[in-house]
Amino acid sequence: MLSVAVVGSGPSGVYTAQALLQQSLVPDVCVHVLDRLPTPYGLVRYGVAPDHEKIKSLQNSLRTVLEDERVTFVGNVGVGGADGVSPARLAELYHAVVYCVGASADRALAVPGEGLPGSYSATRFVSWYSAHPDIGTDPFARDALAARSAVVIGVGNVAVDVARILARGAGELRRTDVPRAALRALEESRVREVHIVGRRGPSQARFTTKELRELGALPGARVVVDPTELALDPAYAAPDGLPGALPLPAVVRRNLEVLRGWSVGGGAGAAGDMPGRAPGSADAVRRIRLRFFLRPVELLERGGRVAGVRFARTAPDGAGGVRDTGRYEDVEAQLVLRAVGYRGVELPGLPFDPVRGTVPHAAGRVLRGGVPSPGEYVAGWIKRGPTGVIGSNRSCAKETVASLLADAAALTRRTAADDPLAELREWGLRPVEWAGWLSIERAEAELGRSLGRGPVKIPDWAGLLAAARDENG
């Protein structure tokens, strides 16, 4: 039997397990899917916006893999941290270990004032309204949502997600699994202006058209686009492509069409579209301003908190980048969320490339000193960097599994533990298995029923672990 540990139960980890189950070269395979959290699904549970039910339904297909009799979910087991198991010790338990630990760190803006109260990473905000137990219940409820104006720096899907949640009426989020504290804070939010700002032009924005259009469909919100900023982008004036250049990608053309419609039409979702909404009510109109060619240079302070962002006005440099124009603009904001990308984090005990933010590898085989390390593999963002969409992890996982299977004959000659979970318990760990996760699901369903809602996430470690131990319901 080939015994494999997959570290990480998000899409890349589950797709790795699935590829191992579907192959025929080694018919006798046992897969343990480990996760630091007592809950499975990774970023599908804790990163996908709660109002994106279709994407969140991916949990159903991931669940099918984790419920296979050849797979064991092993939650509440950290790897590489002070309270977890080291890669060296993990290698003693399995023939092979595949690390699918993602890219959990945010890129910084590296500008003065970034550390002021009221300045956060967008990922931290996402984790808060997604009930990630590392965040807790109060950081945004306490002060950030007292803001009147918010600036989201970045023009990718994460930026659009957090802007949409800030601008969406809290009543619409009651049907989702948003935790109680976050829903209460969003109900009381004073945010009425949300700026989504990019340093380059609309043709270089990284959001998808579907995400973009959702902004214009929000009840109680109005999208505002400055036509003069759009006109700065050469591609905006030539949507069919610049002379002598390749045609614009289809997604860029669609994005430009949406933005053109908003700039000509004066914005989407005007107040007149909202019958019965009283001015000043919790669902009164919010404006979402899409801004381009503005580079953040400083976060401004007042009373010890963020009060705004100073931007340098940029312009196309003719070579695909931008140049500063020497002009500046200040935008008022009491809340600043940066959404400018992710970086992989070094896992103690594994080699790490700090420039790329990935583990060095060859077709998924971990390289130590440039040489493949027997039994160690990577897949997902820690392998290739934070690129692609959820589905991109499937082909990435298949490549890694192909390398692992090519090594299988040598791997199965290695010693592996007869009962890895027993060994983990002997080392002082308390794994949460699938029955424990089902108990958490029941507890979240009961919590939702008590609130007159569907399932509501438990947002703290103590609550999750208490529910997991109550396996008899």
Phi, psi and omega per residue, in radians:
M1 nan 2.425 3.066
L2 -1.657 2.073 -3.103
S3 -1.823 2.119 -3.047
V4 -2.233 2.346 2.971
A5 -1.807 2.315 3.036
V6 -1.966 2.074 -3.075
V7 -1.656 1.866 -3.089
G8 2.086 2.190 -3.084
S9 -1.926 0.355 3.003
G10 -1.364 -2.983 -3.104
P11 -0.942 -0.794 -3.095
S12 -1.107 -0.683 3.124
G13 -1.186 -0.778 -3.111
V14 -1.228 -0.637 3.073
Y15 -1.140 -0.569 3.056
T16 -1.124 -0.809 3.096
A17 -1.059 -0.732 -3.134
Q18 -1.090 -0.751 3.124
A19 -1.092 -0.618 3.092
L20 -1.180 -0.639 3.139
L21 -1.257 -0.576 -3.023
Q22 -1.489 -0.246 -3.110
Q23 -1.338 2.806 -3.091
S24 -2.072 -0.065 -3.110
L25 -1.208 -0.640 3.135
V26 -2.197 1.567 -3.016
P27 -1.174 -0.451 -3.088
D28 -1.767 1.667 -3.070
V29 -2.319 2.482 3.092
C30 -2.187 2.239 -3.053
V31 -2.131 2.202 2.973
H32 -1.859 2.131 3.113
V33 -1.740 1.904 -3.079
L34 -1.667 2.559 3.059
D35 -2.573 2.498 3.093
R36 -1.133 -0.551 3.138
L37 -1.532 2.734 3.089
P38 -1.405 0.092 -3.089
T39 -2.116 2.543 3.097
P40 -1.549 -3.138 2.962
Y41 1.531 -0.114 2.993
G42 0.927 -2.225 -3.055
L43 -1.221 -0.274 3.059
V44 -1.189 -0.632 3.083
R45 -1.439 -0.699 -2.960
Y46 -1.969 0.131 -3.132
G47 -2.283 -0.484 3.118
V48 -1.353 2.330 -3.100
A49 -1.028 2.491 -3.056
P50 -1.107 -0.408 -3.140
D51 -1.578 0.148 3.066
H52 -1.781 1.173 -3.034
E53 -1.038 -0.626 -3.088
K54 -1.132 -0.757 3.128
I55 -1.213 -0.706 3.140
K56 -1.117 -0.418 3.118
S57 -1.180 -0.166 3.026
L58 -1.001 -0.404 3.093
Q59 -0.963 -0.528 -3.113
N60 -1.136 -0.722 3.119
S61 -1.286 -0.615 3.070
L62 -1.137 -0.640 3.140
R63 -1.068 -0.702 -3.137
T64 -1.001 -0.710 3.120
V65 -1.176 -0.797 -3.064
L66 -1.216 -0.340 3.108
E67 -1.593 -0.013 3.076
D68 -1.107 2.452 -3.068
E69 -1.113 -0.329 3.125
R70 -1.521 -0.048 -3.087
V71 -2.016 2.414 3.046
T72 -2.156 2.160 3.032
F73 -1.420 2.281 -3.105
V74 -2.237 1.517 -3.141
G75 -1.525 2.996 3.121
N76 1.089 0.547 3.099
V77 -2.221 1.809 3.088
G78 -1.404 2.645 3.119
V79 -2.201 2.229 3.054
G80 1.576 -0.228 3.139
G81 -1.613 3.086 -3.087
A82 -1.125 -0.559 -3.096
D83 -1.763 0.125 -3.092
G84 -1.942 -2.729 -3.125
V85 -1.894 2.417 -3.107
S86 -1.336 2.697 3.052
P87 -0.972 -0.612 -3.138
A88 -1.128 -0.748 3.130
R89 -1.248 -0.626 3.116
L90 -1.097 -0.649 3.136
A91 -1.108 -0.360 3.110
E92 -1.307 -0.337 -3.022
L93 -1.667 -0.398 -3.010
Y94 -2.299 2.749 3.039
H95 -1.192 -0.595 -3.118
A96 -2.596 2.631 3.088
V97 -2.263 2.244 3.089
V98 -1.948 2.105 -3.123
Y99 -1.632 2.093 -3.138
C100 -2.223 1.055 -2.926
V101 -1.692 0.095 2.991
G102 1.273 -2.802 3.139
A103 -2.381 1.632 -2.891
S104 -1.635 -0.139 -3.103
A105 -1.661 2.555 3.091
D106 -1.591 2.568 2.988
R107 -1.295 2.445 3.130
A108 -1.554 2.756 3.045
L109 -1.360 -0.509 -3.108
A110 1.032 0.860 3.084
V111 -2.227 2.701 3.104
P112 -1.014 2.447 3.096
G113 1.541 -0.032 -3.072
E114 -1.090 -0.476 -3.107
G115 -1.552 0.112 -3.133
L116 -1.152 2.587 2.977
P117 -0.973 2.384 -3.059
G118 1.726 -0.129 3.086
S119 -1.897 2.150 -3.059
Y120 -2.420 2.848 2.923
S121 -1.380 2.569 3.078
A122 -1.077 -0.577 3.140
T123 -1.091 -0.659 3.105
R124 -1.118 -0.685 3.105
F125 -1.141 -0.764 3.104
V126 -1.054 -0.770 -3.131
S127 -1.095 -0.605 3.131
W128 -1.151 -0.902 -3.104
Y129 -1.359 -0.142 3.049
S130 -1.703 0.041 3.062
A131 1.170 0.615 3.060
H132 -1.154 2.254 -3.025
P133 -1.176 -0.300 3.100
D134 -1.272 -0.355 -3.021
I135 -1.539 -0.681 -3.056
G136 1.518 -3.039 -2.945
T137 -1.799 -0.213 -2.885
D138 -2.069 -0.143 -2.961
P139 -1.063 -0.711 3.137
F140 -1.536 -0.573 3.127
A141 -1.079 -0.551 -3.020
R142 -1.282 -0.786 -3.004
D143 -2.458 -0.609 -2.978
A144 -1.134 -0.650 -3.069
L145 -1.438 0.097 2.937
A146 -1.384 -0.076 -3.128
A147 -1.164 2.603 3.008
R148 -1.618 -0.598 -3.082
S149 -2.272 2.375 3.139
A150 -2.159 2.488 3.036
V151 -2.025 2.196 3.042
V152 -1.885 2.036 -3.080
I153 -1.676 2.017 -3.078
G154 2.333 2.628 -3.122
V155 -2.300 0.853 3.006
G156 -1.973 -3.037 -3.090
N157 -1.157 -0.556 3.109
V158 -1.131 -0.742 3.099
A159 -1.041 -0.762 3.141
V160 -1.150 -0.682 3.124
D161 -1.030 -0.895 -3.053
V162 -1.206 -0.608 3.071
A163 -1.122 -0.706 -3.132
R164 -1.130 -0.735 3.131
I165 -1.132 -0.695 3.108
L166 -1.124 -0.580 -3.058
A167 -1.646 -0.216 -3.089
R168 -1.399 2.455 3.064
G169 -1.095 2.345 -3.093
A170 -1.074 -0.508 3.118
G171 -1.028 -0.584 3.126
E172 -1.261 -0.379 -3.132
L173 -1.516 -0.129 -3.139
R174 -1.108 -0.476 -3.122
R175 -1.444 -0.011 3.110
T176 -1.740 -3.091 -3.120
D177 -1.648 0.336 3.090
V178 -0.950 2.317 -3.118
P179 -1.149 2.820 -3.024
R180 -1.020 -0.827 -3.068
A181 -1.096 -0.725 -3.139
A182 -1.168 -0.738 3.142
L183 -1.107 -0.721 3.123
R184 -1.090 -0.759 3.133
A185 -1.128 -0.718 3.133
L186 -1.173 -0.564 3.067
E187 -1.124 -0.586 -3.090
E188 -1.661 0.029 -3.072
S189 -1.049 2.434 3.081
R190 -1.745 0.051 -3.089
V191 -1.109 2.171 3.117
R192 -2.156 -0.172 -3.115
E193 -2.366 2.192 3.103
V194 -2.197 2.088 3.114
H195 -1.795 2.203 3.005
I196 -1.860 2.055 -2.897
V197 -2.195 2.321 3.073
G198 -2.188 2.612 -3.108
R199 -1.435 -0.279 3.111
R200 -1.987 -2.903 -3.009
G201 -1.589 3.035 -3.098
P202 -1.117 -0.502 3.140
S203 -1.249 -0.247 3.135
Q204 -1.852 0.050 3.066
A205 -1.154 2.654 -3.012
R206 -1.909 0.152 3.088
F207 -1.359 2.722 3.065
T208 -1.521 2.759 -3.094
T209 -1.118 -0.651 3.132
K210 -1.051 -0.824 3.126
E211 -1.087 -0.729 -3.117
L212 -1.085 -0.827 -3.108
R213 -1.091 -0.514 -3.137
E214 -1.065 -0.519 3.109
L215 -1.082 -0.695 -3.115
G216 -1.326 -0.202 -3.133
A217 -1.702 0.049 -3.087
L218 -1.296 2.133 3.013
P219 -1.118 2.369 3.090
G220 1.473 0.149 3.137
A221 -2.292 2.628 3.122
R222 -2.249 2.251 3.123
V223 -1.600 2.299 -3.131
V224 -2.142 2.243 3.126
V225 -2.258 2.326 -3.130
D226 -1.496 1.981 -3.105
P227 -1.087 -0.469 -3.141
T228 -1.219 -0.562 3.081
E229 -1.249 -0.679 3.090
L230 -1.081 -0.698 -3.064
A231 -1.169 -0.324 3.099
L232 -1.196 -0.402 -3.095
D233 -1.453 2.060 -3.136
P234 -0.991 -0.585 -3.122
A235 -1.206 -0.449 -3.137
Y236 -1.147 -0.647 3.137
A237 -1.394 -0.274 -3.116
A238 -2.326 1.218 -3.048
P239 -1.091 -0.346 3.106
D240 -1.506 0.027 3.119
G241 1.958 2.543 3.120
L242 -1.324 2.632 3.119
P243 -0.989 2.275 3.112
G244 1.378 0.020 -3.131
A245 -1.945 2.856 3.090
L246 -1.160 2.632 3.081
P247 -1.053 2.624 3.113
L248 -1.155 2.505 3.032
P249 -0.999 2.647 -3.074
A250 -1.032 -0.705 -3.110
V251 -1.128 -0.610 3.117
V252 -1.181 -0.756 3.122
R253 -1.065 -0.738 3.141
R254 -1.147 -0.738 3.115
N255 -1.045 -0.767 -3.129
L256 -1.121 -0.626 3.096
E257 -1.105 -0.756 3.134
V258 -1.107 -0.834 -3.124
L259 -1.107 -0.666 3.121
R260 -1.099 -0.730 3.116
G261 -1.092 -0.697 3.139
W262 -1.213 -0.669 -3.106
S263 -1.245 -0.638 3.131
V264 -1.327 -0.670 -3.065
G265 -1.463 -0.007 3.126
G266 1.372 0.299 3.081
G267 1.787 2.805 -3.109
A268 -1.879 2.766 3.039
G269 1.187 0.770 -3.097
A270 -1.149 2.837 -3.077
A271 -1.028 -0.511 -3.136
G272 -1.165 -0.241 3.120
D273 -1.464 0.075 -2.969
M274 -2.124 1.272 3.138
P275 -1.087 2.438 3.062
G276 1.447 0.015 3.118
R277 -1.592 1.977 -3.125
A278 -1.351 2.362 3.053
P279 -0.977 2.359 3.137
G280 1.514 -0.107 3.079
S281 -1.307 2.994 -3.077
A282 -1.055 -0.478 -3.104
D283 -1.815 0.315 3.111
A284 -1.041 2.822 -2.976
V285 -1.018 2.373 3.006
R286 -2.015 2.536 3.123
R287 -1.864 2.336 3.043
I288 -1.939 2.002 -3.103
R289 -1.830 2.064 3.060
L290 -1.592 2.064 -3.063
R291 -2.083 2.545 -3.110
F292 -2.346 2.818 3.112
F293 1.029 0.775 3.059
L294 -2.335 2.137 -3.117
R295 -1.896 2.158 -3.125
P296 -1.179 2.328 3.120
V297 -2.120 -0.320 -3.138
E298 -2.894 2.469 2.956
L299 -1.670 2.210 -3.040
L300 -1.521 2.631 -3.026
E301 -2.113 2.518 2.984
R302 -2.617 2.204 3.133
G303 1.089 0.524 3.108
G304 1.412 0.152 -3.126
R305 -2.301 2.929 3.030
V306 -1.092 2.347 3.087
A307 -2.179 -0.161 -3.127
G308 3.002 3.134 3.112
V309 -2.267 2.303 3.028
R310 -1.653 2.191 -3.136
F311 -1.982 2.524 2.927
A312 -1.617 2.285 3.087
R313 -1.283 2.225 3.122
T314 -1.917 2.995 3.091
A315 -2.624 2.713 3.127
P316 -1.018 2.450 -3.130
D317 -1.715 0.052 3.124
G318 1.473 -0.083 -3.117
A319 -2.157 0.361 3.124
G320 1.626 -0.106 3.105
G321 -1.949 -2.793 3.117
V322 -2.352 2.793 3.071
R323 -2.236 2.654 3.071
D324 -1.316 2.527 -3.121
T325 -1.739 -0.103 -3.083
G326 1.507 0.014 3.111
R327 -1.877 2.661 -3.068
Y328 -2.298 2.733 3.093
E329 -2.508 2.316 3.077
D330 -1.756 2.330 3.111
V331 -2.071 2.162 3.126
E332 -1.134 2.404 3.077
A333 -2.883 2.341 3.017
Q334 -1.782 -0.048 3.089
L335 -2.441 2.207 3.100
V336 -2.188 2.205 3.105
L337 -2.090 2.146 3.112
R338 -1.664 2.316 3.135
A339 -2.370 1.127 -3.013
V340 -1.981 0.375 3.030
G341 2.072 3.002 -3.092
Y342 -2.112 2.865 3.015
R343 -2.410 2.548 3.011
G344 -1.217 2.678 -3.138
V345 -2.004 2.391 -3.134
E346 -1.070 2.305 3.048
L347 -1.727 1.948 -3.094
P348 -0.893 2.239 -3.125
G349 1.792 -0.204 3.068
L350 -1.981 2.572 3.033
P351 -1.125 2.714 -3.055
F352 -2.620 2.397 3.058
D353 -1.753 1.807 -3.054
P354 -1.195 -0.374 3.123
V355 -1.294 -0.837 -3.131
R356 -1.477 -0.362 -3.078
G357 1.233 0.577 -3.107
T358 -2.376 2.930 3.012
V359 -1.523 2.215 3.108
P360 -1.018 2.387 -3.083
H361 -2.723 2.887 2.993
A362 -2.252 1.881 -3.103
A363 0.924 0.625 3.103
G364 1.675 -0.257 3.086
R365 -1.374 2.158 3.123
V366 -1.109 2.341 3.134
L367 -1.821 2.222 2.997
R368 -2.019 2.001 -3.067
G369 1.125 0.503 3.137
G370 1.447 0.010 -3.089
V371 -2.031 2.383 3.115
P372 -0.995 2.327 3.123
S373 -1.607 2.049 -3.062
P374 -0.977 2.216 3.039
G375 1.479 0.040 -3.131
E376 -2.043 2.257 -3.053
Y377 -2.455 2.851 3.073
V378 -2.379 2.661 3.041
A379 -2.617 2.781 3.114
G380 1.461 -2.739 -3.027
W381 -1.109 -0.567 3.130
I382 -1.211 -0.244 3.095
K383 -1.618 -0.818 -2.978
R384 -2.012 -0.066 -3.049
G385 1.605 2.909 -3.056
P386 -1.354 1.309 -3.123
T387 -2.268 2.764 3.065
G388 1.443 -3.135 3.119
V389 -1.879 -3.119 -3.087
I390 -0.950 -0.749 -3.114
G391 -1.119 -0.388 3.133
S392 -1.096 -0.411 -3.119
N393 -1.219 -0.348 -3.102
R394 -1.194 -0.875 3.133
S395 -1.188 -0.616 3.093
C396 -1.057 -0.791 3.132
A397 -1.128 -0.692 -3.125
K398 -1.098 -0.680 3.106
E399 -1.089 -0.786 -3.134
T400 -1.126 -0.762 -3.141
V401 -1.123 -0.628 3.079
A402 -1.056 -0.705 3.085
S403 -1.140 -0.743 -3.136
L404 -1.091 -0.762 -3.123
L405 -1.168 -0.594 3.075
A406 -1.111 -0.447 3.140
D407 -1.663 -0.009 -2.925
A408 -1.018 -0.699 -3.101
A409 -1.033 -0.747 3.117
A410 -1.268 -0.641 -3.095
L411 -1.124 -0.715 -3.078
T412 -1.261 -0.155 3.023
R413 -1.453 -0.176 3.081
R414 -1.374 2.738 3.096
T415 -1.390 2.350 3.061
A416 -2.303 2.682 -3.112
A417 -1.230 2.501 3.063
D418 -1.191 -0.626 -3.114
D419 -2.402 1.473 -3.105
P420 -1.001 -0.635 -3.116
L421 -1.128 -0.655 3.086
A422 -1.104 -0.680 3.107
E423 -1.125 -0.751 3.128
L424 -1.062 -0.712 3.120
R425 -1.158 -0.661 3.094
E426 -1.094 -0.495 3.125
W427 -1.450 0.078 3.068
G428 1.659 0.092 3.124
L429 -1.536 2.733 -3.132
R430 -2.183 1.405 -3.076
P431 -1.074 2.492 2.991
V432 -1.808 2.018 -3.130
E433 -1.610 -3.042 -3.019
W434 -1.040 -0.648 3.116
A435 -1.080 -0.629 3.087
G436 -1.147 -0.701 3.089
W437 -1.128 -0.711 3.103
L438 -1.084 -0.595 3.085
S439 -1.157 -0.684 3.051
I440 -1.075 -0.771 3.104
E441 -0.996 -0.767 3.141
R442 -1.115 -0.724 -3.140
A443 -1.129 -0.650 3.131
E444 -1.249 -0.598 3.073
A445 -1.156 -0.724 3.130
E446 -1.165 -0.698 3.088
L447 -1.047 -0.772 3.115
G448 -1.083 -0.750 3.124
R449 -1.058 -0.683 -3.131
S450 -1.159 -0.352 -3.129
L451 -1.802 0.056 -3.095
G452 1.250 0.507 -3.110
R453 -2.253 3.088 2.950
G454 -1.278 -2.949 3.128
P455 -0.929 2.383 3.134
V456 -2.118 2.274 -3.058
K457 -1.175 2.487 2.964
I458 -1.434 2.176 -2.940
P459 -1.698 0.051 -3.021
D460 -2.306 2.708 -3.122
W461 -1.017 -0.838 -3.073
A462 -1.042 -0.763 -3.135
G463 -1.140 -0.735 3.138
L464 -1.120 -0.814 -3.094
L465 -1.197 -0.646 3.084
A466 -1.093 -0.741 3.112
A467 -1.153 -0.678 -3.120
A468 -1.124 -0.613 -3.114
R469 -1.299 -0.325 -3.136
D470 -1.542 1.079 -3.000
E471 -1.214 -0.260 -3.133
N472 -1.589 0.054 3.087
G473 1.294 nan nan
